[in-house]
Amino acid sequence: MAVVTAHADDFTIFAGGTIAKMIGEGYTAHLIRITNDEKDSQDLSLAETISRNARELRKAADAIGIQEIYSLNFRNDEMDPVPETEVRQKLMLLFRKLKPWTLFTFDPSAKYEENPDHKKTARAAEDAAWNSAGHLAEPEQLALGLEKWAVLDRYYWARSLDDSDVNKVVDISGTIDQKIRAVQQHKTMMNHTAHQLKEKLAEANLRLPLLDTIDETTVNQFIDIRLRERAAAQGAKHGMKYAEVFHYIPIESEGGYVMRNVVPR
């Protein structure tokens, strides 16, 4: 599989349990990070923020079981002026090199996504998965010795998926602890998240007692609570203890003519 994430922590938060489960079942996973996460820290310099987030990404990938990491290193929160075709081109090259059957990324049709990096990542990844199978798309890549490649199925995650869009529910009861450990490896990013929440609540004259003191222990506890709460809410709708949900795009429509009539090669 290819996991295309805008930022270092996205894939662990939205799909870490499912990716870990599928790796345990035999998948090899390759992670493609679009940005350099240069702005996601509380009080570090730009260079130190980039360095720490990259090191912690490696630890999070290890916790999930992901082998290779490819970083495109577009500037975090500066992707609006970047042509989507430039991102697509780089992803197509990697798809043709890695030959993934399955793609994990953001849902390009998500209604409530507020992060522009997430939106551009989703559109470029979907476009690349489609075009990497065409011999007239980026033909110079084929001239270098790469081959066209069709991504077979896609798992799209989102900050908030409408129930009508959810057509794949994965029981992650066996990998929820692994997912939480992976997210906790993003120490710099999670510390920043905790401080941002605390500051936002303070502006509203509110406080969360758990975050009165922000340190590694309280941040890890906060991550554990939030992730279990989200996974339990998703699982409760489908008779599972913990779940992740996706808008799933199969190779062909299930029950349609093609899948009713295909035979092994």
C-alpha positions as CSV (number, residue, x, y, z in Angstrom):
1,M,0.0,0.0,0.0
2,A,0.9,3.7,-0.4
3,V,-0.1,5.9,2.5
4,V,-0.2,9.6,1.3
5,T,-0.3,12.0,4.3
6,A,-0.2,15.7,4.2
7,H,1.5,16.0,7.6
8,A,3.4,13.5,9.8
9,D,0.6,12.8,12.2
10,D,-2.4,12.6,9.8
11,F,-2.1,8.9,8.9
12,T,-1.7,7.7,12.5
13,I,-4.7,9.7,13.7
14,F,-7.1,8.9,11.0
15,A,-6.1,5.4,9.8
16,G,-3.3,4.1,12.0
17,G,-5.3,1.2,13.4
18,T,-6.4,-0.1,10.0
19,I,-2.9,0.3,8.4
20,A,-1.3,-1.6,11.3
21,K,-3.9,-4.3,11.0
22,M,-3.4,-4.7,7.2
23,I,0.4,-4.8,7.7
24,G,-0.1,-7.6,10.2
25,E,-2.1,-9.4,7.6
26,G,0.7,-9.2,5.0
27,Y,0.7,-5.8,3.4
28,T,3.9,-3.9,2.9
29,A,3.3,-0.2,3.5
30,H,5.1,2.8,2.0
31,L,4.5,6.3,3.5
32,I,4.6,9.4,1.4
33,R,4.5,12.7,3.3
34,I,3.7,15.8,1.3
35,T,4.9,18.6,3.5
36,N,7.9,19.3,5.8
37,D,5.8,20.1,8.9
38,E,7.9,23.2,9.5
39,K,5.3,25.1,11.5
40,D,4.1,22.4,13.8
41,S,5.8,23.1,17.1
42,Q,5.2,25.2,20.2
43,D,8.4,27.1,20.7
44,L,11.1,25.7,18.4
45,S,13.0,27.3,15.5
46,L,12.0,26.4,12.0
47,A,15.0,24.2,11.4
48,E,14.5,22.3,14.7
49,T,10.8,21.9,14.1
50,I,11.5,20.2,10.7
51,S,14.2,18.0,12.2
52,R,12.3,16.8,15.2
53,N,9.1,16.2,13.3
54,A,11.0,14.1,10.8
55,R,12.7,12.0,13.5
56,E,9.4,11.5,15.3
57,L,7.7,10.5,12.1
58,R,10.2,7.7,11.7
59,K,9.3,6.5,15.2
60,A,5.6,6.6,14.5
61,A,6.0,4.7,11.2
62,D,8.0,2.1,13.1
63,A,5.2,1.8,15.7
64,I,2.7,1.1,12.8
65,G,5.1,-1.2,10.9
66,I,5.8,1.0,7.9
67,Q,9.1,0.4,6.2
68,E,9.9,3.2,3.7
69,I,9.2,6.9,4.1
70,Y,9.3,9.4,1.2
71,S,9.0,13.1,2.0
72,L,8.2,15.5,-0.8
73,N,9.0,18.4,1.6
74,F,6.6,21.1,0.3
75,R,6.4,23.9,2.9
76,N,3.8,23.3,5.6
77,D,0.8,25.6,5.2
78,E,2.3,27.2,2.0
79,M,0.9,24.8,-0.6
80,D,-1.8,27.1,-2.0
81,P,0.5,28.6,-4.7
82,V,1.9,25.1,-5.6
83,P,0.3,23.7,-8.8
84,E,-1.7,20.6,-8.0
85,T,-0.1,19.1,-11.2
86,E,3.3,19.4,-9.6
87,V,2.2,17.3,-6.6
88,R,0.4,14.8,-8.8
89,Q,3.6,14.4,-11.0
90,K,5.7,13.5,-7.9
91,L,3.1,11.1,-6.6
92,M,2.7,9.4,-10.0
93,L,6.4,8.8,-10.1
94,L,6.3,7.1,-6.7
95,F,3.2,5.1,-7.6
96,R,5.0,3.8,-10.7
97,K,8.1,3.0,-8.7
98,L,6.4,1.4,-5.7
99,K,3.5,-0.3,-7.5
100,P,1.0,-0.2,-4.7
101,W,-2.3,-2.1,-4.9
102,T,-4.0,0.1,-2.3
103,L,-4.0,3.8,-1.6
104,F,-4.7,5.4,1.8
105,T,-5.2,9.2,1.9
106,F,-7.7,12.0,2.6
107,D,-11.1,12.0,1.0
108,P,-11.0,14.6,-1.8
109,S,-14.8,15.0,-1.4
110,A,-14.8,15.7,2.4
111,K,-17.3,18.4,3.2
112,Y,-15.9,19.8,6.5
113,E,-12.1,19.8,5.8
114,E,-10.6,23.1,6.8
115,N,-6.9,22.4,6.2
116,P,-5.8,23.5,2.6
117,D,-2.8,21.1,2.8
118,H,-5.2,18.2,3.3
119,K,-7.4,19.3,0.4
120,K,-4.5,19.6,-2.0
121,T,-3.1,16.3,-0.9
122,A,-6.4,14.5,-1.4
123,R,-7.0,15.9,-4.9
124,A,-3.4,15.3,-6.1
125,A,-3.3,11.7,-4.7
126,E,-6.6,10.8,-6.3
127,D,-5.5,12.3,-9.6
128,A,-2.2,10.5,-9.5
129,A,-3.8,7.1,-8.7
130,W,-6.0,7.6,-11.8
131,N,-3.3,8.9,-14.2
132,S,-0.4,6.6,-13.2
133,A,-2.1,3.9,-15.3
134,G,-2.0,6.0,-18.5
135,H,0.7,5.7,-21.1
136,L,0.3,9.3,-22.2
137,A,0.4,10.8,-18.7
138,E,3.9,12.0,-17.7
139,P,5.5,9.9,-20.5
140,E,9.0,11.0,-19.6
141,Q,8.7,8.8,-16.5
142,L,8.1,5.8,-18.7
143,A,11.1,6.8,-20.8
144,L,13.2,6.5,-17.7
145,G,12.2,2.8,-17.4
146,L,9.2,3.1,-15.1
147,E,6.0,1.3,-16.0
148,K,2.5,2.6,-15.9
149,W,0.6,1.3,-12.9
150,A,-3.0,1.1,-11.8
151,V,-3.8,1.6,-8.1
152,L,-6.5,-1.0,-7.5
153,D,-8.5,0.3,-4.5
154,R,-8.5,3.3,-2.3
155,Y,-9.3,4.0,1.4
156,Y,-10.3,7.7,2.0
157,W,-10.3,9.1,5.5
158,A,-11.7,12.4,6.6
159,R,-12.0,14.7,9.7
160,S,-15.7,14.0,9.5
161,L,-17.3,11.5,7.1
162,D,-21.0,11.6,6.5
163,D,-22.6,8.3,7.5
164,S,-23.9,8.1,3.9
165,D,-20.3,8.2,2.6
166,V,-19.0,5.5,5.0
167,N,-18.9,2.2,3.2
168,K,-15.9,0.5,4.9
169,V,-15.7,0.0,8.6
170,V,-12.6,-1.7,10.1
171,D,-12.5,-3.2,13.5
172,I,-9.3,-1.9,15.1
173,S,-9.9,-3.4,18.6
174,G,-6.7,-5.4,18.2
175,T,-4.6,-2.5,17.0
176,I,-6.0,0.5,19.0
177,D,-3.1,0.4,21.4
178,Q,-0.6,0.2,18.6
179,K,-2.3,3.2,17.0
180,I,-2.2,5.2,20.2
181,R,1.5,4.4,20.7
182,A,2.2,5.6,17.1
183,V,0.4,9.0,17.6
184,Q,2.3,9.5,20.9
185,Q,5.6,9.4,19.0
186,H,4.7,12.7,17.4
187,K,5.8,14.4,20.6
188,T,6.5,17.9,19.1
189,M,3.2,18.0,17.2
190,M,1.1,16.7,20.0
191,N,2.7,19.1,22.5
192,H,1.8,21.9,20.0
193,T,-1.8,20.6,19.7
194,A,-2.2,20.6,23.5
195,H,-1.0,24.1,23.9
196,Q,-3.2,25.3,21.0
197,L,-6.2,23.8,22.7
198,K,-5.3,25.2,26.0
199,E,-4.9,28.7,24.6
200,K,-8.2,28.5,22.6
201,L,-10.1,27.4,25.7
202,A,-8.5,30.3,27.7
203,E,-9.8,32.8,25.2
204,A,-13.3,31.4,25.9
205,N,-12.7,31.6,29.6
206,L,-12.5,27.8,29.9
207,R,-9.9,25.3,31.0
208,L,-9.4,21.6,30.8
209,P,-7.9,20.5,34.1
210,L,-5.9,17.7,32.5
211,L,-3.9,20.3,30.6
212,D,-3.3,22.7,33.4
213,T,0.2,21.3,33.3
214,I,1.3,20.3,29.8
215,D,4.1,17.7,29.8
216,E,4.7,14.3,28.2
217,T,2.6,12.4,30.7
218,T,-0.5,14.7,30.4
219,V,-0.2,14.9,26.6
220,N,0.0,11.1,26.2
221,Q,-3.0,10.7,28.5
222,F,-4.9,13.3,26.5
223,I,-4.1,11.4,23.2
224,D,-5.2,8.1,24.7
225,I,-8.5,9.5,25.8
226,R,-9.3,11.4,22.6
227,L,-8.3,8.5,20.3
228,R,-10.3,5.9,22.2
229,E,-13.3,8.2,22.4
230,R,-13.3,8.7,18.6
231,A,-12.7,5.0,17.8
232,A,-15.4,3.9,20.3
233,A,-17.9,6.3,18.8
234,Q,-17.2,5.0,15.3
235,G,-17.3,1.4,16.5
236,A,-20.6,1.8,18.5
237,K,-22.5,2.5,15.3
238,H,-21.4,-0.9,13.8
239,G,-21.3,-3.2,16.8
240,M,-17.5,-3.0,17.4
241,K,-15.5,-1.8,20.4
242,Y,-13.1,0.3,18.4
243,A,-13.3,1.1,14.6
244,E,-12.1,3.4,11.9
245,V,-14.3,4.3,9.0
246,F,-13.5,5.1,5.3
247,H,-15.0,6.0,2.0
248,Y,-13.8,3.0,0.1
249,I,-13.3,2.9,-3.7
250,P,-13.0,-0.7,-4.9
251,I,-11.4,-2.0,-8.1
252,E,-14.9,-2.2,-9.6
253,S,-18.4,-1.9,-8.3
254,E,-19.2,-4.9,-6.1
255,G,-22.0,-6.9,-7.6
256,G,-21.7,-5.2,-11.0
257,Y,-21.1,-7.0,-14.3
258,V,-17.3,-7.0,-14.1
259,M,-17.0,-8.5,-10.6
260,R,-19.7,-11.0,-11.3
261,N,-17.8,-12.3,-14.3
262,V,-14.1,-12.0,-13.6
263,V,-12.1,-15.3,-13.3
264,P,-8.5,-15.9,-12.1
265,R,-5.8,-15.4,-14.6
